[in-house]
Amino acid sequence: MDFSTVDLTPGQQRFAEDVRGFLDETVTPEVHEHERLTGDGFNEGVHVALGSRGWLFPTWPVEEGGAGLDPVRRRILALELERCRVPHVTLSTTALAWNAVARFADPGLAAELRPGVAAGRVRFCLGYSDPEGGSDIAASHLRAARDGEEWVLDGAKMFTTGAHNCQYTFLIGRTDPEVPKHKGLTMFLAPLDLPGVEIQAIHTYGGERTNAVYYTGVRVPDRYRLGGVNEGWAVLHGPLDAEHGAGKEADGLTDVSPGRVFLREFERALDATVDWARKSVRSDGTRVADDPAFLDRLGRQIVELEAGVVTPGPMGRIKGSLALIEGAAELMDLVGPESLLAHGADGALAGGELDFAHRWAQGTAIYGGTIEVFRNIVAQHVLGLPRAVFPGSKALVR
């Protein structure tokens, strides 16, 4: 692994300055306040502004709506987006679904959607989890019944984050209940403005908004089917692998750990704690930052952060979440009651950074699949262990 720094060319340096200036002007305090109030993970003004520069899909060719960025410029852009805390959830779900849409959709439909996707006017959410299915996506019960050149959808999906800001959902439905569960599924890119679609908000402990989406007699034209009938699991496999951190980045510039998105919040909480310790003076006149016991506990958390940053694949997804969950609690214990103050409260530490980190951390144990799911992925696909069989699990009887 190459840990050397990248020396920017004059052109790359100018690009970095251009990106920073653009984002400092575009990502206003009002954008952050909107995110705090809604938890959408999306801001339409910022999203469309990025699309106007080709920065939603920056490696796409310019003629296809991208910016044709080289790997270094792409990385510069990604780091600046993170620095400005640009709401990114809907961009992520759109990107995850697009590769499957481009590969499996009717070519005419994909060509029709591509300009809008690049410009930010067309967005996708992920219709995976049934209310009773949890992380077992293949156990989908949402029924998709063929009726001529249409499919009739009946059922519900849970945790469809961003549905209220998207035009389509990358939806998995059961088209044959008589075959094994992985073989009776079909994928659709279902328009969300069809009659019979109802979107209901669900607000999380971390302040985010996700959704339950109900489908009652929703008629979807067959042109919105992705891949073959009953071949939905093959269509879904690529986006799932990407979400689970499978595969390796060829250019060596992308984060090693898929859990890095969690660890950035941990990093901010650590910075807030360090700043507090430097300024806080105890009754005996000593600074908290000079206390060896405090430094020992803080140092342990810094080590956990760094360990998470360099842990690859599905292991990194697990480590990133656990480091944040355990670390945020430890930092709150180090700081004390002041850490419980939320943004806007008098005396809130770093604008409520620790309070937010602790609340948001709890949901990271289920994002993109639960930690238990990822542990099974590590066991079976990394370590080569057999699938676990537990007492009471389902058995097939001839």
N, C-alpha and C positions, 0 to 999 in steps of 0.2 A: 504494500500500500504506500502510495506517494503522499507524504505529508508536507511537501515543499509548497511555498506560496506561489501564487500566480502573479507575475509581473504584467500589469496592463499596458497595452500599447496606447499611444496618444489617442487613437480613435476610440478605443474601449473606454478610456478615462472620460472622454467627452460624452460618450453614451451614458456612462454612470451619472455624470452631472446632469444630463438632460432628463434621465429618469427621475432623479431625486427632485429636481425642480418641478417637473410635471406632477409628481405625487404630492409634494408639499403644497401645491396649489389646489389640487383636486380633492385630496383626502382631508377635508376640513374638520374642525371640531364638531360641526353639525353631523358629519358622517358617523363619527364615533358615538355621539349622543343618540343617533337613530339606532345604532347597533345595541347600545345599552338598553334602550327602551323596548326594542322589538325582539332582539335575539335572532334576527333573520339569517345572519351569516351572508348577507347580500345587501348591496346598495345599488339600485338601478343606475343612478347617475354616474357612479364610479365605474360600474361594469361596462356601460356603453362608452364611456370616455376611454377606457382601456381598449375596447374593441376598435375605436376610431384610429388608434395607433397600431393596430395589429398585435396587441400585447395579450389578448386572451389566449391565443394559440400562437405564440411568438415564433415557433420554428416552422410554421406553415409558410409556403411561398407567398410573396406579396400579392401575386395575382389570384391567390385563393383566400385572401383576407388576413393573412398573417403578416409577420414582419421579417421573415427569412433570417432570424438571428442565428449566429454561430453559438456553440456551446458556452463560451465565456460570457457573451452578452446575455444569453438566456439565464445564466446563473446570476449575473448582476441584477437583472430584472427581478428574479425570484427573491433575492435577498432584500432588495428595496421594497418590494411589496410586503414582505414580512416586517421590515423595519417600521413601515407606516401602518401596520396592522390592518391592511385592507381586508374587509370581509370577503371570504373566499369559498364558502361552503358550496354555493350554487355553481361557481366556476368549476370546483372539483367534481361535482356530480355530473355536470355537463361533459367534462373531459373524459370521465370514466365511461360514460355511455357512448360517446361519439365514435370511438374506435369500432365498437360493435355495430353501430348504425352504419358507418361507412363500409363495413365489410359485409353485413348481412341484409341491409335494407334494399328494397327495390332501387336500382341505380337512379331512376328518375326522382324518387323521393329524397335520396341522399343529396343529389345535385341541387334540388330545390331548397333543402334546409341549410346547406353549407354556408352560403353568404350570411344568412341570419345568425347562425351560430357564431361565426367569426366576428360579426358586428355586435353581438351581445343581445340581439333582439329575440333570439330563439334559445331557450334554455331547457335542460332536461333534469328531472329528479329521478330517484331510484325507487321503484315500486317492488320491493323484495319481500319484506316480512309480513306474514299474516298475523292478525291479533293473537291467535292461539299457537302460532308456529315458532315464535322466538327467533333464534339464530338458525334454525333448520329451514333454510330457504326452500329446499326440495320438498318440504311437507306442505307446500302451498295448496290452499283449498279454494282460492278464488277461481270460479268456474268460467271458462271461455268456451262457449258452444257455437259451432258453425251454423250459420243460417244463410245459405247462398254465398254471396260475395261479402258477407259481413260476419263478424264475431260478436256474440252477445256476452257481455261481462257482468257477472254477479258475484259480489263478495266485498272484501275490505282489505286494505293494506295499512300497516302501522309503521310509524317512524319514517314517513315519507317527507323528509326534511326538504324545505324549499318548494313544495308543491304549489303553494299560493303565489310563488314568483316565477313559475315555470309554465311553459306552453305544452310540454309533453312529459309523460312519465315512461321510463324504461321498465316495463311491467312484465312480470312473470305470472302466467296463469295455467291452470290445469285443463288440458284439452282431452285427456283420456284417463279417467279414474280407475280403469280396469288393469292397467299395467303397473310395474314397479315405479315408485314415486319419481325417480330421476328420468324415467323414459316417457312420462305422460305430460310433459311441460312444453309450453310454447311461449316465446318472447314477443312482445308487442311494443311499439312506440306509440302509446295511446294519447291522443289529444285530450287535454284536460278541460276543454271548453265544451265537450259533448254533453248532451242532456243525460241526466242520471248520475253525474259525477258530483259528489259533495265533499268538500275539504273542511275539516274541523281542526282547530289549533290545539296543540298540546304544549304546555310550557314546562320546562324542566327546572330542576333545582339549581342548575348552573346558569339560568337566565336565558337559555336558548329556546327557540320555537321549533318544534317539529310538528307533524300532522298525522291525523288519521284520515284516510281517503276512502270513501264508500262508493261502490259502483253498483247501481241498480238498473238492470236492463240497458246497460250502455252498449250502443251499437258502434263497433269499430270496423271500418272498411278493411278488407283483406290486404290492401296495399301497405298498411301499417304493421303487418306481421314481419318479424325479423327472423330469417332462416326458415327451415322446414317445420312443418307441423310435427309436434312431439319431439323436436330437436332443440328445445329451448335451453337445455342444460349446456349444450355445446356453445351456444351463443353467449350465455352468461359467463362461461368459464374465464374468458379473457379479462373482463372487468373485475371479476372476483379475485383473480390472481393479482391484478394490479393493486386492488384495495388491500390485499393481504401481504403486499410487499414482496411478491415473488419476482424473480428475474434480477438481472444485474444491469446497472447503468454503465454504458460503454465508455462515456467520456470522463468518468472519474470525478465529476464536479458535483453531482447530486448527493444529498445527505445519505450517509451510510444506513442510518436507522429510519424505518418507517414511523417510529415513535417520536421522531424529532419534532413534529408538530406539537406534541404534548410537552416536550422538554423545553421548548421556547417559552412557554408560560412559566415553567419551573425556573428558568433562567431569570425572567423578570421578577419573580417572587424572591429569588435569592438576591438580586441586585437591590430590591427594596429593603430587604432585611439587613444587608450590609450597610446601606445608607443610614438606616435607623440606628444601627449599633454604633456607628461613628459619631452620631449626633447625641445619643442618649447618655446621660451622666447619672450614676447611682448616688444614693444618699451619702456615700463616703467620698464622693468627688471623683471616682474613677469612671472611665468610659466603659460601656458594655463591650466595645470592640477590643479592649485590652484584657478581658477576662479569659484565661486559658481554657476554662471549661466551656465557655460559649464558643470559642474558636474551634475546639475539638468537635463539638456537635455540628457546627456550621461546616467544617471541613469534611465531615462524613457525607453531608448532603452534596457538596461540590463533587466529591468522588463519585457518588451515585449518578449525578448529572452526566459527568464525563463518561462513565461506563455506559450509560444509555445511549449517548451520542454515537459511540463506536460499535454498538451491537447491531448486527445486520439482520435482514430478513424478518420472519415472523417473531424471532426472539427479540428483536428490537422493538416491535410493536408491544410485546408484553412488558419489556423492561421500561419503555418510555412511560406507559400508563402507571405502572407500579411505583416508579421513581417519583412521579408527580403526586400520586395519591398519598404515599407515605411521607414524602418530603414536604408537601404543603402543610400537613398536620404537624410535623416536627418544627417547621418555621413558625407556625402559629403558637406553638408551645414556647418557643424561645422568646418571642416578642411579647406574648401575653394578651390581655384584653384589647389592647389597641388594634391588634390584627383583625378583630372581628368587625371593625367599622367598615361599612360598605361605601362605595363611591357616593359622594355628596354629603356624607356625614361629617360633622365638625371633628377635625383631628384624624380623619381617615388616612392611613399609612399609604403613601404613594398613590393617592386617589382610589384607595380600596383594593390595591393589587393583591394583597394576601387573601383577603376575603373572597375575591373573585377566583383566584387560583384554586383555593380549597373547594369551593362549590363546583367549579367547572371540572375539577379533577375526577369527581365521582362518576361522571358519565363516560369518561374515557375507558372505563372497564368494559363497555359494551359497543363502542363505536366501531363500525365495520366488522362486527362479530365480537362476541364476548372473549375475555381473556381465556376462558376454558376452551373455547373453540380453537384459539391460536395455540394453546398448549397441545391439543390433539394434533394440530397441523405439524408442530415441531416433532412430536413423538412419532407420527406415522411417516411424514415426508422428509424430515431431516435426519432423525435417528433410525428410521427404518423399523420401528417397533410395530407389532400387530395391533389391529384395532381392538380396543378394550371392550370386554363383555362383562356387564354388571348384572347382579341378581335383579330380576324383575324386568330386564330389557326384553324387547320384542324378539320372538323367535319365529322363524318361518316353518310351518308344518305342512308337509305334503298331504 
